[in-house]
Amino acid sequence: TIEKTFSIVKPDAVKRNLIGAIYQRFENAGLKIVAAKMLQLTKIQAQGFYAEHEGKPFFDELVDFMISGPVMVQVLEGEDAIVRYRELMGKTNPQEAACGTIRADFAISLRYNSVHGSDSPVSAEREIGYFFAADELCPRS
Ligand code: CMP
């Protein structure tokens, strides 16, 4: 099935001028960018986006990191896009990420891990809707 998934290029990657290199990974994998924008997240926006992690020991530092500079947010579309994008990213901790994945190649640490991706169809729907209105998605098939 053709799915949509939600992606963030995080502040550590934007600061190191890796937007293009990361977008290239998406396109090389056959994932199509159907919406994209650069944003400076507010604290409220970042806290709301990561609400499921509220109360965890890393929550405040995660939010501070995510507002430390601009991010790129995008919607990726393709066959089994949710699982395929997660494989392309590699494990959350770059030290555990497989060779050739985005996180193995670009991430600095568990916190500064360069990219986010939806972990399920329910998350993808919520996360896309959190940042994009329906009319901001461009059909490309
Ligand atoms: P992400 O996929 O954006 O989802 C939540 C983020 O929290 C995760 O990537 C990591 O950047 C961060 N994170 C998860 N676990 C930890 C941890 N144990 N310590 C610090 N940051 C974490």
Residues whose N, C-alpha, C, O or C-beta is under 5 A from the ligand:
A	BS01	CMP	F58 L62 L110 R111 N113 V115 H116 G117
